C-alpha cells in the first residue's frame, strides 16, 4: 500500500500541479487528527505549525485530498462540511444525533451485503455510497 504522501504526489502530478511544502504540511496535520475535521478546525491546527499557510490553501488542499481518495467529505446535517480519513480505513456509516450533534461510526456487513444485492438486482454499478441515519442519541432521547 502506498503512503498517503505518495498518493497525493501522484495525484497532483496527474493534474499538472506541483508538490508543495504547504500541501505536504496540511496532509500531515490532517493525518495526525483522528476526527471529522472542518476546514476551520484544520486551519487553526495548521496555523499553529505554519502561520504562512492561508485558509484558501487549506481549503484547496482538502479538496485535492478528497478528489485523490485520501479523505471523504461529510455533512452531519448542520451545514458544516467535514473531512474524515478514507485511505487505508474501512468503510463505515454514521448515526447522527440531531439534538447534540454527536455521531457514532457504525459498520454492519449485512447492510453492505444488502446494498450490493440491491445493486446487482437492478443492474446498477455503484461507485460510492454513504449511509447516515439522523435521530437522537442515547443521551438525548
PyMOL commands that set and color helices and strands:
alter all, ss='L'
color gray80, all
select helices_A, chain A and resi 4-14+21-32+39-49+55-68+109-121
alter helices_A, ss='H'
color red, helices_A
select strands_A, chain A and resi 37-38+71-75+81-85+93-97+103-106+132-135
alter strands_A, ss='S'
color yellow, strands_A
deselect
rebuild
show_as cartoon
